[in-house]
């Protein structure tokens, strides 16, 4: 009898399970429509905390944004929790103070001052935005019905100490195309780390939203503005990371599909070491290949455009002559012989062309042309010209056709090659730059999307915006102004989004700085004497600098600087192509 009852129970259970469909097609679950339903209640703070300790634990709890910062809201009164704005986290220095005000404490109410130094904030696009200043915020508390202190008036935002931010947020680099779709350009953002398994989904959501605020008019996406996620980005059973998209665009050509794959794969290159599988509506996007690694998309990503030829060793400007960095000997042609009396110079990325700034009768001239031939004078009336900087060319073996320089510190000229072989100067819109002061250094990134500028001894990074024939420098952002102050002497691009900076500061003669301003790393100070007046950097090359004692090189921030056998005089410059 018992066996019969058990058999009936099993049959009923199987019948119930049969009502659950097992072959349902996936449904798009994109971030544009999804809403969080997580209402997990955070644990209450420890009992009998004093106001200062409670405020510090509240600051620590803001590191967890889950469920609308539920862990931190547990320290607030219900009314304060409803009013608290958590939209854009602010980042302050690791060392901060929580002190009581001057007035005597009350039995049921208290005020604690949060004091510190602002470092930056996260923008609406999850990008780091430098923002300096003193932080002094009164945080009001009151006792609740259980005689426990709770914050009754929270600070106007989330304030994260830098160490808490670094432990709980991860820098990820998205990639978008330049307007010509010839090269992918990095666009760094920050995502919350815990849980780590959710990072791929967060990266996908940011990627389909498009370029960040500062480069929205500079870069373009291969994905349409309607793109959404078809299913969660996660690791498949075979170990590949599946990025499953939908609404990526109509009439997808094979070339556009390749561009989408390259953009997605590059954007996940710093997130996973697994193969990346790009799907559209559950189907692989390209019929001839299922999974990809970064090396598979290097051609579509335009990496050959940015790579320096191994034979291009760099150059020097010494006593008016252009010389080779490999042996110190003058290059062939009038630029090497000293005919032009060179003050500064730049070599095109492909190596075939040269731009030289020379001085004559108290005026500066810009000369441009083929490397070992006579250089043409460009009509730019100027008292000062910054060392030139080349825009990337249209193809890996194509010579550069555009070079920039700042004129008299107040304007920027871009010199382009015309169809008849001449060189003509055109203006760059610097309306956003002009109020900052005189420009003493200008370096285009090798992908052409950004420009590093030294203005009044301070370092800035601006976006290059092209609208038909109108070219502008927009959205200048200060980079590590607190650390570098007004001591910057020279700057160059180590990679697409990392700079090397030389300065007159004894504690920071040479530094490596992220272009978004979020991080600064010191190179060794050994053997260097300030001011370090010239710096040259490039991918897979040693950093070269010139100080009052000579030419020095290092491969990494921990390296001791090595002296070169090439003798250079005061005022010499060193440069790589670009």
Beta strands, then each sheet from edge to edge (+ up, - down):
strand 1: 90-92
strand 2: 97-100
strand 3: 109-122
strand 4: 128-143
strand 5: 149-153
strand 6: 159-161
strand 7: 169-178
strand 8: 184-192
strand 9: 219-220
strand 10: 228-229
strand 11: 234-235
strand 12: 241-246
strand 13: 276-280
strand 14: 283-284
strand 15: 315-318
strand 16: 321-324
strand 17: 342-347
strand 18: 353-360
strand 19: 363-370
strand 20: 376-378
strand 21: 389-390
strand 22: 402-407
strand 23: 411-417
strand 24: 423-428
strand 25: 439-444
strand 26: 450-455
strand 27: 458-467
strand 28: 470-478
strand 29: 488-493
strand 30: 498-503
strand 31: 510-514
strand 32: 520-522
strand 33: 534-536
strand 34: 543-547
strand 35: 550-554
strand 36: 562-563
strand 37: 573-575
sheet 1: 2+ 3- 1+ 6+
sheet 2: 2+ 3- 4+ 5-
sheet 3: 8+ 7- 9+
sheet 4: 10+ 12- 11+
sheet 5: 10+ 12- 13- 14+
sheet 6: 16+ 15- 37+
sheet 7: 17+ 18- 19+ 20-
sheet 8: 21+ 22- 23+ 24-
sheet 9: 25+ 26- 27+ 28-
sheet 10: 29+ 30- 31+ 32-
sheet 11: 33+ 34- 35+ 36-
end
